[in-house]
């Protein structure tokens, strides 16, 4: 993906020298960013995110006459020559007075390149999310009293469309799944391994019915993500969605439990920024002295684990759940609130995989960089989302943008 930079300059008495220095500047950035940079005339600005190279002083009024053509935030790139920083300061002050967001990109070539790479990654992530459909199957679970989302606000904030689908429609789809369709799944190496690890083939087969039914619903509504009121399946089809959601997440169809829409949006954002699978989990206990948290849930993307075993669902003792081992090391914990503005994000270090019988089946103990008293004083909700790697800076920039 190339990066568009809009060139804003006034006439300059030594244009040849100026162009030479700028070419060297952009060449260095392009090399470090790893993407091609397109330098475009300022008058080609359209209604999109982009970066403006303020090449000189004397451009403030030119910017003022055209800034409404562009989306905020406004990124003002300057190399510090020809009064470009001074002009950028005046422009940013003007934007702040207008109640608009902006930032000056200035400093070493390494620093600027990292900032531009982050901006480009976020623009890519926003494009991934824009105009996608997500399915809310069966409404949020009754206990998620703080996790309801205004769908109109969701579309306005992230360009995501939410489609409500009844749990009855899912159950009807499950009932339609034929045995011969299940048999064809066994040719899939991942499914074959599930059968090898199965403690009850009949229960696993019924769990895979849910997987196929959800895939059919995904195709019907052109969904890129789903959240399922999965506990309703316990009393209707006597199984769980743990295997189904794990397999869907493996396939890049972001899927969350319990009809938790803010958790699903958090998963979508983390996945779009990192291109990594995401584990949805409950904080189960907190150690204030060690600044550690234990996080657990009964499903995890299989491609996020180094090894796994199958078990029953913790709360019900039926169905098929997953005890997965997630590699130790650096990870990111994120949760978006139901208002889609407030959020929490922190680096964590996964210290240990656990297997306590009194918790959901996949369990990790993690040290948190930020203070764990967040959970006890100002939580954003119950479920939190974890992906491997450090994406805190990108999440912060994404939410600001």
C-alpha positions in Angstrom: 0.0 0.0 0.0 1.4 3.4 -1.0 1.3 6.5 1.2 -0.2 9.7 -0.1 1.5 12.9 1.2 0.0 16.3 0.1 2.6 18.9 -0.7 1.9 22.4 0.7 4.4 25.2 -0.2 4.8 28.8 -1.1 7.1 30.2 -3.7 10.7 30.0 -2.6 13.8 31.8 -3.9 16.0 28.8 -4.0 13.6 26.2 -5.2 16.3 23.8 -6.6 18.0 23.4 -3.3 14.7 23.0 -1.5 13.6 20.2 -3.9 17.0 18.4 -3.5 16.7 18.4 0.3 13.1 17.2 0.2 13.9 14.4 -2.2 16.6 13.2 0.2 14.2 13.5 3.2 11.4 11.5 1.5 13.8 8.9 0.2 15.0 8.2 3.7 11.4 8.0 5.1 10.3 5.7 2.2 13.2 3.3 2.9 12.4 3.1 6.6 8.6 2.8 6.2 8.8 0.2 3.5 6.0 1.6 1.4 6.1 3.8 -1.6 5.4 7.5 -0.9 3.3 9.5 -3.4 3.8 13.3 -3.3 0.6 14.9 -4.5 -0.3 18.6 -5.1 -2.2 20.1 -2.1 -5.1 20.9 -4.3 -5.8 17.2 -4.9 -6.8 16.7 -1.2 -10.0 14.8 -1.0 -12.4 13.7 1.8 -10.0 11.2 3.4 -7.3 10.8 6.0 -3.9 11.9 4.9 -0.6 13.6 5.6 0.2 17.1 4.7 3.9 18.1 4.1 4.2 21.7 5.1 7.3 22.5 3.0 7.7 26.2 3.9 6.3 29.2 5.7 3.7 31.4 4.1 1.2 28.6 3.5 -1.2 29.2 6.4 -3.9 30.9 4.4 -3.7 28.4 1.6 -4.3 25.7 4.2 -7.2 27.6 5.8 -8.9 27.9 2.5 -8.8 24.1 1.8 -8.7 22.3 5.2 -12.4 21.4 5.2 -11.9 19.2 2.2 -10.0 16.7 4.3 -10.9 14.4 7.2 -9.5 15.0 10.7 -7.1 14.4 12.3 -4.7 16.6 10.3 -1.1 15.3 10.2 1.4 18.1 9.5 4.7 16.8 8.4 7.7 19.1 8.5 11.4 18.7 8.0 12.2 21.9 9.9 13.5 23.8 6.9 12.3 27.1 5.3 10.1 28.0 8.3 8.0 24.8 7.8 7.9 24.1 11.6 6.8 27.7 12.3 4.0 27.5 9.8 2.9 24.1 11.1 2.7 25.5 14.7 0.4 28.3 13.4 -1.8 25.8 11.5 -2.1 23.4 14.4 -3.1 26.2 16.7 -5.8 27.3 14.2 -7.1 23.7 14.1 -7.3 23.5 17.9 -9.2 26.8 17.9 -11.7 25.2 15.5 -12.1 22.2 17.8 -10.3 19.9 15.4 -7.6 17.2 16.0 -4.2 17.5 14.5 -0.5 16.6 15.2 2.8 17.8 13.9 5.2 15.1 12.7 8.6 16.5 13.4 12.0 15.1 14.6 14.5 12.6 13.5 13.9 10.6 10.3 13.5 7.4 12.4 10.9 9.0 14.6 8.9 10.5 11.7 9.1 7.2 9.8 7.7 5.2 12.8 4.9 7.7 13.1 4.0 7.5 9.4 4.1 3.7 9.5 1.7 3.8 12.5 -0.6 6.2 10.6 -0.5 4.0 7.5 -1.2 0.9 9.6 -4.2 2.6 11.2 -5.6 3.8 7.9 -5.3 0.2 6.6 -7.2 -1.1 9.7 -9.9 1.5 9.3 -10.4 0.4 5.7 -10.7 -3.2 6.8 -13.5 -2.3 9.2 -15.3 0.2 7.1 -18.7 -1.0 5.8 -18.4 -4.5 7.2 -21.4 -6.4 8.6 -21.4 -8.0 12.0 -24.1 -10.3 13.3 -25.5 -10.1 16.8 -27.1 -13.5 17.2 -29.6 -13.6 20.0 -28.9 -10.2 21.7 -26.4 -9.8 24.6 -26.6 -12.2 27.5 -28.8 -11.0 30.3 -25.9 -10.4 32.7 -24.1 -8.0 30.3 -26.0 -5.0 31.7 -23.2 -2.5 30.8 -22.4 -3.8 27.4 -25.2 -2.6 25.1 -24.2 -0.6 22.0 -26.1 2.0 20.0 -25.8 0.6 16.5 -26.3 3.9 14.8 -23.3 5.2 16.9 -21.3 2.1 15.9 -21.8 2.9 12.2 -21.0 6.5 12.7 -17.8 5.8 14.8 -16.3 2.9 12.8 -18.4 2.4 9.7 -19.6 -1.0 11.0 -23.1 -2.3 10.3 -24.8 -4.4 13.0 -27.4 -7.0 12.0 -29.6 -8.6 14.7 -30.3 -12.2 14.1 -32.6 -14.3 16.3 -31.2 -17.3 18.2 -34.1 -19.2 16.8 -32.6 -18.8 13.3 -29.3 -20.2 14.4 -31.1 -23.2 16.0 -33.0 -23.8 12.8 -29.7 -23.7 10.9 -28.2 -26.2 13.3 -31.1 -28.6 12.8 -30.6 -28.4 9.0 -27.0 -29.7 9.1 -26.8 -33.2 7.7 -24.5 -36.0 9.0 -22.8 -36.3 5.5 -21.8 -32.6 5.7 -20.1 -33.4 9.1 -18.3 -36.3 7.5 -16.7 -34.1 4.8 -15.2 -31.9 7.6 -13.0 -34.8 8.7 -10.9 -34.2 5.6 -9.8 -30.9 7.1 -6.5 -31.5 9.0 -7.6 -29.2 11.8 -10.9 -31.0 12.3 -9.1 -34.3 12.0 -6.9 -33.3 14.9 -10.0 -32.3 17.0 -11.3 -35.8 16.6 -8.0 -37.2 17.6 -8.1 -35.2 20.8 -11.9 -35.7 21.4 -13.1 -37.2 24.7 -16.6 -37.7 23.2 -17.0 -37.9 19.4 -20.8 -37.5 19.5 -20.5 -34.2 21.5 -17.8 -33.0 19.2 -19.9 -33.8 16.2 -22.8 -31.7 17.6 -20.4 -28.9 18.3 -19.4 -28.9 14.7 -23.0 -28.7 13.7 -23.0 -25.3 15.4 -19.9 -24.3 13.4 -21.4 -25.2 10.1 -24.7 -23.4 11.0 -22.8 -20.3 11.9 -20.9 -20.4 8.6 -24.2 -20.6 6.8 -25.5 -17.6 8.6 -22.2 -15.7 7.9 -22.7 -16.4 4.2 -26.4 -15.5 4.2 -25.8 -12.1 5.7 -22.3 -11.4 4.4 -20.8 -11.1 7.9 -17.2 -10.4 8.8 -17.8 -10.9 12.5 -20.4 -12.4 14.9 -21.3 -12.4 18.6 -23.5 -15.2 19.8 -25.8 -15.5 22.9 -24.1 -18.9 23.3 -25.5 -19.9 26.7 -28.9 -20.3 25.1 -27.5 -23.2 23.2 -27.0 -25.2 26.4 -30.7 -25.6 26.9 -31.7 -26.0 23.3 -29.1 -28.1 21.5 -27.3 -29.2 24.7 -23.9 -28.1 23.5 -21.7 -25.0 23.4 -20.3 -22.6 20.7 -16.7 -22.9 22.0 -15.4 -25.0 19.1 -17.4 -23.1 16.5 -16.1 -19.7 17.6 -12.6 -21.0 17.9 -12.6 -22.3 14.3 -14.2 -19.2 12.9 -11.6 -17.0 14.6 -8.9 -19.2 13.1 -10.4 -18.5 9.7 -10.3 -14.7 10.3 -14.1 -14.4 11.0 -13.9 -12.5 14.3 -16.3 -14.1 16.8 -17.1 -13.3 20.4 -19.2 -15.0 23.1 -22.3 -14.1 25.0 -23.6 -11.4 22.6 -20.9 -9.0 23.9 -20.9 -6.4 21.2 -18.2 -4.0 22.7 -15.9 -7.1 23.1 -16.5 -8.0 19.5 -15.6 -4.5 18.3 -12.5 -4.6 20.5 -11.6 -7.9 18.9 -12.1 -6.5 15.4 -9.9 -3.5 16.1 -7.1 -5.6 17.7 -7.2 -8.1 14.8 -7.2 -5.3 12.1 -4.2 -3.6 13.7 -2.2 -6.7 14.5 -3.3 -9.3 12.0 -3.1 -11.7 14.9 -5.8 -13.9 16.5 -7.5 -12.5 19.6 -8.4 -14.3 22.9 -11.5 -13.1 24.7 -11.4 -13.7 28.4 -12.8 -12.9 31.9 -10.5 -11.5 34.5 -10.9 -14.2 37.2 -8.6 -13.0 40.0 -6.2 -10.1 40.6 -3.0 -10.0 42.6 -2.5 -6.3 43.7 0.9 -6.9 45.2 2.3 -8.5 42.0 0.2 -6.4 39.6 -1.0 -9.6 38.0 -4.3 -10.8 36.6 -5.6 -14.3 35.8 -7.7 -14.4 32.6 -9.8 -17.3 31.5 -12.4 -18.5 29.0 -13.6 -21.7 27.5 -12.7 -20.9 23.9 -9.5 -19.6 22.2 -8.4 -19.5 18.6 -6.5 -22.7 17.9 -3.9 -20.8 15.9 -3.1 -18.8 19.0 -2.1 -21.8 21.0 1.1 -23.9 21.0 -0.9 -26.9 22.3 -4.5 -27.6 23.4 -6.7 -30.3 24.9 -10.5 -30.6 24.7 -12.7 -30.5 27.9 -16.3 -29.9 28.8 -17.7 -26.3 29.2 -16.8 -25.0 32.7 -20.2 -23.6 33.8 -22.4 -26.4 32.4 -20.2 -29.4 32.4 -21.4 -30.3 28.9 -20.4 -29.7 25.3 -16.8 -29.2 24.1 -14.5 -26.4 25.3 -10.8 -25.8 24.8 -7.9 -25.7 27.2 -5.3 -23.9 25.1 -1.8 -23.0 26.0 -0.8 -19.5 24.8 2.9 -18.9 24.4 4.4 -16.9 27.2 5.7 -13.4 26.5 4.5 -9.9 25.5 0.9 -9.3 24.7 -1.7 -6.5 24.5 -4.9 -6.3 26.6 -7.7 -4.1 25.3 -11.3 -3.3 26.1 -13.6 -0.7 24.5 -16.5 0.6 26.5 -20.1 0.4 25.2 -20.0 4.2 24.4 -17.3 3.3 21.8 -15.1 6.2 23.1 -13.7 5.2 26.4 -11.3 2.3 26.5 -8.5 0.6 28.3 -5.3 -0.8 26.8 -2.1 -2.1 28.4 0.9 -4.2 27.6 0.9 -7.5 29.5 3.4 -10.3 29.9 1.9 -13.7 29.8 3.8 -15.5 32.6 2.0 -18.9 32.9 -0.7 -21.1 31.5 -2.8 -22.7 34.2 -5.4 -25.4 34.4 -7.5 -24.9 37.6 -10.7 -26.9 37.7 -12.7 -24.0 39.1 -12.1 -21.7 36.1 -13.0 -21.5 32.5 -10.7 -23.9 30.5 -8.1 -21.7 28.9 -6.3 -19.8 31.6 -3.3 -17.4 31.7 -1.6 -15.5 34.4 -0.3 -12.2 33.2 1.7 -9.3 34.6 0.2 -6.0 33.6 2.3 -2.8 32.8 -0.5 -0.5 33.9 -1.9 -0.7 37.4 -4.3 -3.7 37.9 -6.5 -1.5 40.1 -8.1 -0.4 36.8 -10.2 -3.6 37.1 -11.4 -2.7 40.6 -12.0 1.0 40.1 -12.8 1.9 36.5 -13.4 -1.2 34.4 -14.8 -1.0 30.8 -16.7 -4.2 31.1 -16.4 -7.9 32.0 -14.6 -9.5 29.0 -11.2 -8.3 27.9 -9.3 -9.0 24.7 -5.7 -10.3 24.4 -3.5 -10.6 21.3 0.2 -11.5 21.3 2.7 -8.6 20.6 2.8 -4.9 21.6 0.1 -2.9 20.0 -0.7 -0.3 22.7 0.7 2.6 20.7 -1.3 1.6 17.7 -4.5 1.2 19.7 -4.1 4.6 21.3 -3.5 6.2 17.9 -6.4 4.3 16.3 -8.8 5.5 19.1 -7.5 9.1 18.9 -7.9 9.1 15.1 
